[in-house]
Amino acid sequence: GVWAVSENLILEATISNNISRIDVLSDCADCAVLTGSSDITGMRKRKQRNPKLQRSLSGTYTGSTSNGLDWYLRADFLLTGSSFATDANILETGSSDRVNMRFGIERDNLKVELIGENLTNDKTFTNYQFLIDFAWLPPGVNRVATAGLPDKRYYGLKATYSF
Protein backbone atom coordinates (compact mmCIF):
# COMPACT_ATOMS: atom_id res chain seq x y z
CA GLY A 1 0.00 0.00 0.00
CA VAL A 2 0.91 3.65 -0.36
CA TRP A 3 0.42 6.33 2.29
CA ALA A 4 0.98 10.03 1.58
CA VAL A 5 2.00 11.11 5.09
CA SER A 6 2.45 14.71 3.98
CA GLU A 7 3.01 16.70 0.82
CA ASN A 8 6.69 15.74 0.98
CA LEU A 9 6.69 12.25 2.52
CA ILE A 10 5.33 9.07 0.94
CA LEU A 11 5.54 5.64 2.59
CA GLU A 12 5.04 2.37 0.71
CA ALA A 13 4.78 -1.12 2.17
CA THR A 14 4.34 -4.63 0.80
CA ILE A 15 3.98 -8.03 2.38
CA SER A 16 3.51 -11.46 0.91
CA ASN A 17 2.97 -14.76 2.64
CA ASN A 18 3.51 -17.60 0.17
CA ILE A 19 2.07 -20.88 1.31
CA SER A 20 3.23 -23.09 -1.53
CA ARG A 21 2.96 -26.72 -0.52
CA ILE A 22 3.52 -29.59 -2.91
CA ASP A 23 0.58 -31.98 -2.59
CA VAL A 24 1.44 -34.36 -5.44
CA LEU A 25 4.87 -34.89 -7.01
CA SER A 26 5.97 -38.41 -7.86
CA ASP A 27 8.84 -37.61 -10.25
CA CYS A 28 11.20 -35.33 -8.32
CA ALA A 29 14.68 -35.93 -9.76
CA ASP A 30 16.40 -33.81 -7.10
CA CYS A 31 14.56 -35.70 -4.37
CA ALA A 32 15.64 -39.06 -5.80
CA VAL A 33 19.29 -38.03 -5.74
CA LEU A 34 19.17 -36.30 -2.35
CA THR A 35 16.77 -38.53 -0.39
CA GLY A 36 16.64 -41.78 -2.35
CA SER A 37 12.98 -41.38 -3.33
CA SER A 38 11.50 -39.41 -6.23
CA ASP A 39 7.99 -39.47 -4.73
CA ILE A 40 7.27 -36.69 -2.23
CA THR A 41 3.48 -36.88 -2.56
CA GLY A 42 1.77 -36.10 0.74
CA MET A 43 4.92 -34.82 2.46
CA ARG A 44 3.70 -31.20 2.21
CA LYS A 45 7.10 -29.89 1.09
CA ARG A 46 7.46 -26.21 0.21
CA LYS A 47 8.03 -25.32 -3.44
CA GLN A 48 11.67 -24.53 -4.20
CA ARG A 49 12.94 -20.95 -4.55
CA ASN A 50 9.75 -19.46 -3.07
CA PRO A 51 10.36 -17.68 0.23
CA LYS A 52 7.45 -18.02 2.62
CA LEU A 53 7.56 -14.38 3.71
CA GLN A 54 8.64 -11.21 1.93
CA ARG A 55 8.22 -7.66 3.21
CA SER A 56 9.29 -4.20 2.16
CA LEU A 57 9.00 -0.71 3.56
CA SER A 58 10.02 2.31 1.50
CA GLY A 59 9.95 6.01 2.15
CA THR A 60 10.53 8.94 -0.16
CA TYR A 61 11.01 12.46 1.15
CA THR A 62 11.06 15.29 -1.41
CA GLY A 63 11.73 19.00 -1.38
CA SER A 64 12.85 22.02 -3.38
CA THR A 65 15.48 24.65 -2.81
CA SER A 66 15.00 28.37 -3.36
CA ASN A 67 17.20 28.28 -6.48
CA GLY A 68 14.99 25.76 -8.32
CA LEU A 69 16.62 22.43 -7.48
CA ASP A 70 14.31 19.55 -6.62
CA TRP A 71 15.74 16.87 -4.32
CA TYR A 72 14.67 13.56 -2.83
CA LEU A 73 15.82 11.01 -0.31
CA ARG A 74 14.58 7.43 -0.62
CA ALA A 75 15.17 4.44 1.65
CA ASP A 76 14.09 0.85 1.00
CA PHE A 77 14.04 -1.86 3.68
CA LEU A 78 13.74 -5.29 2.03
CA LEU A 79 13.19 -8.45 4.08
CA THR A 80 13.08 -11.79 2.29
CA GLY A 81 12.51 -15.09 4.07
CA SER A 82 14.53 -18.21 3.48
CA SER A 83 13.80 -20.44 0.50
CA PHE A 84 14.68 -24.03 -0.30
CA ALA A 85 17.13 -24.99 -3.05
CA THR A 86 15.10 -27.97 -4.27
CA ASP A 87 11.72 -29.57 -3.72
CA ALA A 88 13.45 -31.99 -1.32
CA ASN A 89 13.53 -29.10 1.20
CA ILE A 90 17.00 -29.88 2.56
CA LEU A 91 19.18 -26.83 1.82
CA GLU A 92 17.93 -23.28 2.54
CA THR A 93 19.29 -19.91 1.48
CA GLY A 94 18.65 -18.19 4.80
CA SER A 95 16.68 -14.99 5.20
CA SER A 96 17.90 -11.67 3.86
CA ASP A 97 17.63 -8.14 5.26
CA ARG A 98 18.78 -5.30 3.01
CA VAL A 99 18.70 -1.53 3.03
CA ASN A 100 19.04 0.58 -0.13
CA MET A 101 19.17 4.39 -0.20
CA ARG A 102 19.22 7.15 -2.81
CA PHE A 103 19.69 10.88 -2.58
CA GLY A 104 19.08 12.84 -5.74
CA ILE A 105 18.86 16.35 -7.08
CA GLU A 106 17.07 17.37 -10.27
CA ARG A 107 16.99 20.48 -12.34
CA ASP A 108 15.48 20.75 -15.79
CA ASN A 109 16.96 17.84 -17.79
CA LEU A 110 19.71 16.87 -15.32
CA LYS A 111 19.42 14.39 -12.45
CA VAL A 112 22.31 13.41 -10.15
CA GLU A 113 21.93 10.58 -7.63
CA LEU A 114 24.08 9.24 -4.82
CA ILE A 115 23.21 5.55 -4.50
CA GLY A 116 23.88 2.98 -1.79
CA GLU A 117 22.66 -0.60 -2.15
CA ASN A 118 22.86 -3.47 0.33
CA LEU A 119 24.01 -1.06 3.03
CA THR A 120 23.51 -3.82 5.62
CA ASN A 121 26.17 -5.84 3.72
CA ASP A 122 23.83 -8.84 3.72
CA LYS A 123 25.76 -11.90 2.52
CA THR A 124 22.83 -14.25 1.95
CA PHE A 125 23.04 -16.32 -1.22
CA THR A 126 20.16 -15.48 -3.55
CA ASN A 127 19.49 -19.12 -4.49
CA TYR A 128 20.92 -22.59 -4.82
CA GLN A 129 20.28 -24.97 -7.68
CA PHE A 130 21.04 -28.66 -8.02
CA LEU A 131 21.37 -29.78 -11.63
CA ILE A 132 22.00 -33.01 -13.45
CA ASP A 133 23.87 -32.50 -16.72
CA PHE A 134 22.99 -35.33 -19.09
CA ALA A 135 25.40 -34.02 -21.75
CA TRP A 136 28.07 -36.23 -20.21
CA LEU A 137 26.16 -39.46 -21.00
CA PRO A 138 27.75 -41.91 -21.56
CA PRO A 139 29.76 -42.79 -19.46
CA GLY A 140 28.02 -41.13 -16.50
CA VAL A 141 25.92 -38.33 -15.12
CA ASN A 142 27.55 -35.07 -14.07
CA ARG A 143 25.88 -33.57 -10.99
CA VAL A 144 26.28 -29.83 -10.61
CA ALA A 145 25.43 -27.55 -7.70
CA THR A 146 25.28 -23.80 -8.24
CA ALA A 147 24.72 -20.86 -5.93
CA GLY A 148 23.53 -17.34 -6.70
CA LEU A 149 26.14 -15.10 -5.12
CA PRO A 150 24.95 -12.31 -2.85
CA ASP A 151 24.82 -8.77 -4.12
CA LYS A 152 27.78 -6.87 -2.69
CA ARG A 153 27.47 -3.57 -0.90
CA TYR A 154 27.51 -0.86 -3.55
CA TYR A 155 27.97 2.90 -3.53
CA GLY A 156 27.80 5.04 -6.61
CA LEU A 157 27.10 8.34 -8.24
CA LYS A 158 24.79 8.43 -11.24
CA ALA A 159 24.10 11.34 -13.56
CA THR A 160 21.30 11.36 -16.13
CA TYR A 161 20.64 13.98 -18.77
CA SER A 162 17.42 13.91 -20.82
CA PHE A 163 17.31 15.38 -24.31
C-alpha positions in Angstrom: 0.0 0.0 0.0 0.9 3.7 -0.4 0.4 6.3 2.3 1.0 10.0 1.6 2.0 11.1 5.1 2.5 14.7 4.0 3.0 16.7 0.8 6.7 15.7 1.0 6.7 12.3 2.5 5.3 9.1 0.9 5.5 5.6 2.6 5.0 2.4 0.7 4.8 -1.1 2.2 4.3 -4.6 0.8 4.0 -8.0 2.4 3.5 -11.5 0.9 3.0 -14.8 2.6 3.5 -17.6 0.2 2.1 -20.9 1.3 3.2 -23.1 -1.5 3.0 -26.7 -0.5 3.5 -29.6 -2.9 0.6 -32.0 -2.6 1.4 -34.4 -5.4 4.9 -34.9 -7.0 6.0 -38.4 -7.9 8.8 -37.6 -10.2 11.2 -35.3 -8.3 14.7 -35.9 -9.8 16.4 -33.8 -7.1 14.6 -35.7 -4.4 15.6 -39.1 -5.8 19.3 -38.0 -5.7 19.2 -36.3 -2.3 16.8 -38.5 -0.4 16.6 -41.8 -2.3 13.0 -41.4 -3.3 11.5 -39.4 -6.2 8.0 -39.5 -4.7 7.3 -36.7 -2.2 3.5 -36.9 -2.6 1.8 -36.1 0.7 4.9 -34.8 2.5 3.7 -31.2 2.2 7.1 -29.9 1.1 7.5 -26.2 0.2 8.0 -25.3 -3.4 11.7 -24.5 -4.2 12.9 -20.9 -4.5 9.8 -19.5 -3.1 10.4 -17.7 0.2 7.5 -18.0 2.6 7.6 -14.4 3.7 8.6 -11.2 1.9 8.2 -7.7 3.2 9.3 -4.2 2.2 9.0 -0.7 3.6 10.0 2.3 1.5 9.9 6.0 2.1 10.5 8.9 -0.2 11.0 12.5 1.1 11.1 15.3 -1.4 11.7 19.0 -1.4 12.8 22.0 -3.4 15.5 24.7 -2.8 15.0 28.4 -3.4 17.2 28.3 -6.5 15.0 25.8 -8.3 16.6 22.4 -7.5 14.3 19.5 -6.6 15.7 16.9 -4.3 14.7 13.6 -2.8 15.8 11.0 -0.3 14.6 7.4 -0.6 15.2 4.4 1.7 14.1 0.9 1.0 14.0 -1.9 3.7 13.7 -5.3 2.0 13.2 -8.4 4.1 13.1 -11.8 2.3 12.5 -15.1 4.1 14.5 -18.2 3.5 13.8 -20.4 0.5 14.7 -24.0 -0.3 17.1 -25.0 -3.0 15.1 -28.0 -4.3 11.7 -29.6 -3.7 13.4 -32.0 -1.3 13.5 -29.1 1.2 17.0 -29.9 2.6 19.2 -26.8 1.8 17.9 -23.3 2.5 19.3 -19.9 1.5 18.6 -18.2 4.8 16.7 -15.0 5.2 17.9 -11.7 3.9 17.6 -8.1 5.3 18.8 -5.3 3.0 18.7 -1.5 3.0 19.0 0.6 -0.1 19.2 4.4 -0.2 19.2 7.2 -2.8 19.7 10.9 -2.6 19.1 12.8 -5.7 18.9 16.3 -7.1 17.1 17.4 -10.3 17.0 20.5 -12.3 15.5 20.7 -15.8 17.0 17.8 -17.8 19.7 16.9 -15.3 19.4 14.4 -12.5 22.3 13.4 -10.2 21.9 10.6 -7.6 24.1 9.2 -4.8 23.2 5.5 -4.5 23.9 3.0 -1.8 22.7 -0.6 -2.2 22.9 -3.5 0.3 24.0 -1.1 3.0 23.5 -3.8 5.6 26.2 -5.8 3.7 23.8 -8.8 3.7 25.8 -11.9 2.5 22.8 -14.2 2.0 23.0 -16.3 -1.2 20.2 -15.5 -3.6 19.5 -19.1 -4.5 20.9 -22.6 -4.8 20.3 -25.0 -7.7 21.0 -28.7 -8.0 21.4 -29.8 -11.6 22.0 -33.0 -13.5 23.9 -32.5 -16.7 23.0 -35.3 -19.1 25.4 -34.0 -21.8 28.1 -36.2 -20.2 26.2 -39.5 -21.0 27.7 -41.9 -21.6 29.8 -42.8 -19.5 28.0 -41.1 -16.5 25.9 -38.3 -15.1 27.6 -35.1 -14.1 25.9 -33.6 -11.0 26.3 -29.8 -10.6 25.4 -27.5 -7.7 25.3 -23.8 -8.2 24.7 -20.9 -5.9 23.5 -17.3 -6.7 26.1 -15.1 -5.1 24.9 -12.3 -2.8 24.8 -8.8 -4.1 27.8 -6.9 -2.7 27.5 -3.6 -0.9 27.5 -0.9 -3.6 28.0 2.9 -3.5 27.8 5.0 -6.6 27.1 8.3 -8.2 24.8 8.4 -11.2 24.1 11.3 -13.6 21.3 11.4 -16.1 20.6 14.0 -18.8 17.4 13.9 -20.8 17.3 15.4 -24.3 
